């Protein structure tokens, strides 16, 4: 197996820090039910994270208002929606979302399988996010979407960078034989 890293990827072990991990099996529900499960999971994650910050003074210098459940919910929901949308339909792997909470940051990891035929297109897109100005890319993607009906616009990922100063990273685990490639998307938010 070949492993490739893109962006600001932080490998996390689920050790002695506070963490939460949720697994969803995408093929056992209809698309409508899966989208609802994403929203419920994002709500749960946001409520869980919020409990650690209730009663604390707001840090006005933080790039993300972690006290706002809505910001965490948005990010968790976007990550889960992308995983569901681009998951390899033949895979029996659970889509997993995990996060670790530190004193100064929260790190999300979402892992799922993608079809190996889509790996090169994904790499091209990741290089764009890494190498281009995120604001310019965000607006050019919005203009492109207004004209075209594009399935994978990347606006959710770009809004995480532009709106919340998130750091993004990806790990591709590419098998030697013709099997799905495992993709882990990482989002790091300073708090």
MOPEKA-V830823 format. One record per run of one state. SS is the DSSP state (alpha for helix, beta for strand, coil for the rest). FROM is the first residue (numbers start at 1). LEN is the number of residues. If there is no record, write none. Layout:
ss/from/len
SS/FROM/LEN
SS/FROM/LEN
This chain:
ss/from/len
coil/1/1
beta/2/6
coil/8/10
beta/18/7
coil/25/1
alpha/26/3
coil/29/2
alpha/31/20
coil/51/18
alpha/69/18
coil/87/8
beta/95/7
coil/102/3
beta/105/10
coil/115/1
alpha/116/16
coil/132/2
alpha/134/14
coil/148/7
alpha/155/10
coil/165/2
beta/167/8
coil/175/6
beta/181/10
coil/191/1
